[in-house]
Amino acid sequence: MGRGEEEGASPSVSVSPYQGYVYAYPHKTSYRPLDPRPSLREVWAREPHTNLFLYLHIPFCEMRCGFCNLFTRTGAPEELVAAYLDALEHQARAVRDALDDPGFVTAAIGGGTPTYLSAAELTRMFDLTERIMGADLRAVPLSVETSPATATTDRLAVLAERGTTRISIGVQSFIDAEARAAVRPQRREEVEAALGAIREVGFEALNIDLIYGIDGQTETSWRYSLDAALAWKPEEIYLYPLYVRPLTGLGRRAHDWDDHRLALYRQGRDHLLAAGYEQVSMRMFRLPGSVGVAEYRCQSDGMVGLGCGARSYTSRLHYSYEYAVGAGQVRAIIDDYVRLAPEEFDVANVGFRLGEDERRRRHLIQSLLQAEGLDLTSYRERFGVEVMAGFREELERLAERGWLEGDALAAEEAAGAGWLRLTPEGLAHSDAIGPALFSGRVRELMAGYEER
């Protein structure tokens, strides 16, 4: 085991099942200013360009939900949106100049709320993306996020015409009182109208986000929201636990409701499985055979991020612009972004450099947190070693808790083919398992990050 792996040994898994949602590794709070700042051409010089994920970030919303820690601001005036699209165009040119004949196999537009943009602004966004990046968005799976208030017919028509295959809408709860408790003021009729418009336009895949653990939510009310979502026969449903996050509306409350959230998770999981859905991860449930959906395999694919708040992933460097949650800091970062001169977009600013040990750890984490688990053969072919050679202690600890099962846990099969998978109870504890597998270096950087 190398020195970096010794220093990166993970702590024991916390008794709390809700430590943090690991949607990427390393975590964005481990990023630091790059010195010197490398050119994008240098960053992408030795990277494959034929299997890329294109991501656009629109950091605007009509309101700030109490649970939200996304990079977004509310109330952006029309002139700021126009300036942001100007900056997005400058950035796209700089990125395209750094890539040799890129091939994009999937794309997504998130935020924020991309449909905060008007139909005309969405059209401009698609035009500049396709014209400059050379991405044929009608030929690849394309996912776009929306909200009940902004899923209007004219906006949805633009999304459909430009090739969107999947729409994801954050409903959170079909009960008005619960939505208000989550500091997301919306009415049930508005939600139903938005879902009706989405289905009428005819996207191939609909995802509905729901949240459990809201103040006042019971098993009965949770079942009500689950059934209300199922009535629309969505191809996907995401179940998110409510988190108390620093610098957000709900982050100023202090509750201990782990047992309640875990009970609601199990209820939701079992209900969706009984309804014919398959579990893809702790959060994601999908109807078998759904079309219009593409899974980003972050273990191997590169990601090209455009926009303030977007991250880009290469095999050796993850980079972005500054990150913040507090409203004032987010506004300042967006203001700085739109004032950048075109030539200032050709470097990576803030990021994290991945050595071999971090690349292996990333592959392990991102694989284990999916229901299909870690393919031992693929891991060995990619890194030239067995997974147990670097992570035996952590993996055996998970197995002892009944959270991990698979071929590599038997010594005589350690070099064979097969899988490592979280058990159903392991999946339930994904938000504790993921952070427990972070390296010592990443945890130290995260601990030194100042919330703002």
Secondary structure, DSSP 8 states (H G I E B T S, - for coil): --HHHHHT------SSS-S---SSSS-GGG-EE-SS--BHHHHHTTS--SSEEEEEEE-EESS--TT--SS-EE---HHHHHHHHHHHHHHHHHHHHHSSS--EEEEEEEES-GGGS-HHHHHHHHHHHHHHH---TTSS-EEEEE-TTT--HHHHHHHHHTT--EEEEEEE-SSHHHHHHTT----HHHHHHHHHHHHHHT-SEEEEEEEE--TT--HHHHHHHHHHHHTT--SEEEEEE----TTSGGGG-----HHHHHHHHHHHHHHHHHTT-EE-BSSEEE-TT--S-----TTT-EEEEESTT--EE-SSEEEES----SHHHHHHHHHHHHT--GGGGSB--EEEE--HHHHHHHHHHHHHTBTT-EEHHHHHHHHSS-HHHHHHHHHHHHHHTT-EEEGGGSGGGTTSS-EEEE-HHHHHTHHHHHHHTS-HHHHHHHHT----
